[in-house]
Amino acid sequence: MKFQLKDLKSKKAIAIIIVVVAIIAGFMFYRNYKAQDFLKDLKVEYTGYSDNGMAAVTDDGSLSSFKKVAKYEAKKAHFDSSAAKTVINSASTVDELSSGEIFDSMKLQDPVDAEVYAHHMANTNIELSKKTRLKNGDKITVSIKDNSVDPYFDTKTKQLTVNGIKKIDIVSVQSFKKYLTITGGGTNHHSTVYVGVKDNSKPKVSPEDGALSKVFKVTYNKPYSNGDKFSAYEKKIAHVLNNEYSYRHGIKFVGQPNKKITLSVTGLENNKRTAKNIHEVNQKILDKYQEEKDDSDPNDLHLVGANWDPDENGLAMIYKVKSNEYYVSIIVDLKFKDGILTYDDEPLQDSDDAFDYSQSIPYSDSSLTDKNWKTELDTSESTIDFNI
């Protein structure tokens, strides 16, 4: 085949095109590389415990990345290179890279370019796809994005593998049961109680007041007695303990499905006293009852309990008629001193005035039953039970 001049020209044209394309491709690659390089030195710190670990970009890593962005966006905004260099080199925080106060102190060739640069920097953010409830091995993504209307670069991302999260210890609710208690500050039969954790618990746990009581359905303003029992599912107990404490301290409580923990009220003091004239007072009440009772009222009342509320100076005498049927006599404004119940400084049974109102005559109280007659009375936590 014979060589012709036009063939040479054609080959030269192709070569030129190839060179131009290569230059453009190289420029684009370099441009993209510089933008992609923003996340190269970024550092993410992992803290906490497994399943509740946390991730955060370190201040140094964040500043390093934003300084790279600043160099790139300053050039794109045509911001004076000398001024840009001063701003970037002097910045000790990310905010200072776009602070208007810095620009105000500089002599700028074109303030508009500085404003454009600052606008893009202020709208550039670094974000983590997930920051909490992490465990080792989780994959998260860190991204840097110019959120301006006309961004200078496409969002850049980098995938990270979580590591360095501390291992969490597992504690069964069943093994922790020995540290749970139901107690209160009042006396037996008259105390408001709560569910708490003993001071010597391992691990050390201090749940919010009332959190466990709600799970065990212990009512705050209802008086209880030693031996009263309450049950709650292990799963619910574990949920409260985990929410209140454990994940922050490397502990995870676990409960068996459909298994319950039962606790008994303990530690309430028996505030029992003897009133020397309690039987005389009882006879006075029964005599008044026989005088005042209706034909429909029962004849026989059997005294089963007596207590005194020192806060109200009130005496309650509880009588049982038959199964789940109780009568009550209430006498107020009396005193209990040296083992004697008195009214106006005389023995209670000798004072007609103390019995001169309707509540002193035994009346039927349907709120009292065989199960609760000792706990349902309106008494204070310092109530005294009299021996009868």
Helices and strands as residue ranges (DSSP letters): H 5-36, G 37-39, E 44-47, E 54-57, H 59-76, H 81-90, G 95-97, H 100-104, H 111-122, E 124-128, E 139-146, E 156-161, E 169-172, H 173-176, G 177-179, E 180-184, E 191-197, H 211-216, E 223-224, E 229-233, H 234-244, G 246-249, E 251-254, E 260-264, E 272-273, H 278-292, E 302-309, E 314-322, E 325-331, E 335-337, E 340-343, E 346-347, G 348-350, G 353-355, G 358-360, E 363-364, E 384-386
